[in-house]
Amino acid sequence: MSVSTVEVMFTKDRRWVVACEGSEDHVPCASRGVAIAAAMKIAIENDAVLLIHGIDDKPDELFFKECEASVVE
């Protein structure tokens, strides 16, 4: 999967989800922290921009291009 943007969002039905650009699917997560961890892994693996939304606010943008971090599984 090659994506350029990964987003952590709070939905209208009050769930945290991870959404990848180009995909209609949203991955539901138990908490914002779990969603951020999952989204970071996807963003690092794909050299993607990570957008982390709060509840009713604008996203913070993190760019992982050329990031050299090991992923612990």
Residue frames relative to the residue before (quaternion, step in Angstrom):
aa qw qx qy qz dx dy dz
M 1.0000 0.0000 0.0000 0.0000 0.00 0.00 0.00
S 0.0752 -0.7853 0.6138 0.0302 3.56 -0.84 0.94
V 0.0556 0.7990 -0.5924 0.0870 3.56 -0.55 1.18
S 0.3232 -0.7477 0.5399 0.2123 3.57 -1.15 0.48
T 0.7858 0.1680 -0.1037 0.5861 3.60 1.22 -0.37
V 0.0688 -0.7556 0.6512 0.0156 3.53 -1.02 0.95
E 0.0908 -0.8259 0.5562 0.0180 3.60 -0.82 0.97
V 0.2185 -0.7029 0.6600 0.1500 3.51 -1.23 0.72
M 0.0429 0.8268 -0.5532 0.0926 3.57 -0.60 1.17
F 0.3364 -0.6814 0.6097 0.2252 3.54 -1.31 0.50
T 0.2967 -0.8018 0.4976 0.1465 3.57 -0.56 1.17
K 0.6780 -0.4907 0.3657 0.4072 3.54 -1.32 0.24
D 0.6951 0.4256 -0.2799 0.5073 3.58 1.16 -0.49
R 0.5531 -0.6924 0.3341 0.3209 3.54 1.29 0.69
R 0.5041 0.5938 -0.4611 0.4251 3.57 0.88 1.04
W 0.3817 -0.6704 0.5792 0.2635 3.56 -1.20 0.56
V 0.0003 -0.8004 0.5983 -0.0378 3.57 -0.91 0.95
V 0.3073 -0.6861 0.6216 0.2201 3.53 -1.37 0.36
A 0.0508 -0.7937 0.6061 -0.0103 3.55 -0.86 1.03
C 0.1953 -0.7705 0.5989 0.0970 3.56 -0.99 0.90
E 0.5464 -0.6150 0.4605 0.3336 3.54 -1.01 0.85
G 0.7930 0.2942 -0.2321 0.4804 3.56 -0.96 0.89
S 0.7057 0.3822 -0.2581 0.5378 3.57 1.29 0.01
E 0.4047 -0.7100 0.5262 0.2351 3.55 -1.02 0.84
D 0.6014 0.5936 -0.3467 0.4070 3.58 1.24 -0.44
H 0.1360 -0.7435 0.6499 0.0799 3.53 -1.19 0.74
V 0.2972 -0.7563 0.5570 0.1715 3.57 -0.84 0.98
P 0.2939 -0.7665 0.5407 0.1837 3.63 -0.52 1.11
C 0.1151 -0.7943 0.5952 0.0392 3.57 -1.06 0.81
A 0.6054 -0.6089 0.3925 0.3296 3.56 -1.18 0.63
S 0.8010 0.0037 0.0268 0.5980 3.60 1.13 -0.61
R 0.6682 -0.4735 0.3732 0.4360 3.57 -1.30 0.15
G 0.6417 0.5431 -0.3210 0.4361 3.59 0.99 -0.82
V 0.6480 0.4998 -0.3075 0.4855 3.57 0.98 -0.84
A 0.6497 0.5154 -0.3133 0.4627 3.58 0.98 -0.84
I 0.6472 0.5109 -0.3200 0.4665 3.60 0.97 -0.83
A 0.6494 0.5164 -0.3219 0.4561 3.60 0.92 -0.86
A 0.6716 0.4874 -0.2967 0.4727 3.59 0.91 -0.90
A 0.6747 0.4972 -0.2927 0.4603 3.57 0.93 -0.89
M 0.6153 0.5415 -0.3484 0.4547 3.61 1.04 -0.72
K 0.6409 0.5255 -0.3238 0.4564 3.58 0.94 -0.88
I 0.6687 0.4883 -0.2968 0.4757 3.59 0.90 -0.92
A 0.6692 0.5136 -0.3023 0.4438 3.59 0.90 -0.93
I 0.6621 0.4958 -0.3087 0.4696 3.59 0.93 -0.86
E 0.6732 0.5064 -0.2981 0.4489 3.60 0.90 -0.89
N 0.7750 0.3377 -0.1650 0.5080 3.60 1.13 -0.62
D 0.3982 -0.7145 0.4756 0.3237 3.63 1.27 0.14
A 0.3616 0.7663 -0.4459 0.2885 3.56 1.01 0.87
V 0.5089 -0.5842 0.5295 0.3456 3.52 -1.36 0.28
L 0.2033 -0.7723 0.5927 0.1050 3.56 -0.95 0.92
L 0.1028 -0.7763 0.6211 0.0327 3.57 -0.78 1.08
I 0.0949 -0.7970 0.5961 0.0200 3.56 -0.69 1.13
H 0.1804 -0.7932 0.5777 0.0672 3.54 -0.51 1.24
G 0.3049 -0.6817 0.6240 0.2300 3.51 -1.27 0.53
I 0.6506 -0.4431 0.3841 0.4826 3.54 -1.23 -0.32
D 0.8569 -0.0680 -0.0101 0.5110 3.58 -0.64 1.22
D 0.6364 0.4987 -0.3887 0.4419 3.61 0.86 0.82
K 0.6261 -0.5187 0.4135 0.4099 3.54 -1.31 0.12
P 0.5304 -0.6554 0.4310 0.3215 3.60 -1.10 0.60
D 0.3707 -0.6309 0.6197 0.2838 3.51 -1.36 0.37
E 0.2559 -0.7909 0.5414 0.1260 3.58 -0.91 0.89
L 0.0425 -0.7727 0.6334 -0.0051 3.55 -0.87 1.03
F 0.1811 -0.8006 0.5674 0.0656 3.55 -0.81 1.02
F 0.1702 -0.8367 0.5182 0.0499 3.57 -0.56 1.17
K 0.3078 0.7512 -0.5269 0.2516 3.61 1.18 0.35
E 0.8535 0.0628 -0.0985 0.5078 3.56 -0.91 0.99
C 0.3475 0.7219 -0.5135 0.3073 3.58 1.16 0.58
E 0.1576 -0.7904 0.5858 0.0848 3.58 -0.86 0.92
A 0.2960 0.7287 -0.5557 0.2694 3.54 0.12 1.31
S 0.3838 -0.7099 0.5334 0.2534 3.53 -0.93 0.84
V 0.3347 -0.7280 0.5668 0.1916 3.54 -1.10 0.73
V 0.2356 -0.7665 0.5856 0.1181 3.55 -0.75 1.09
E 0.1283 -0.8043 0.5776 0.0549 3.57 -0.77 1.01
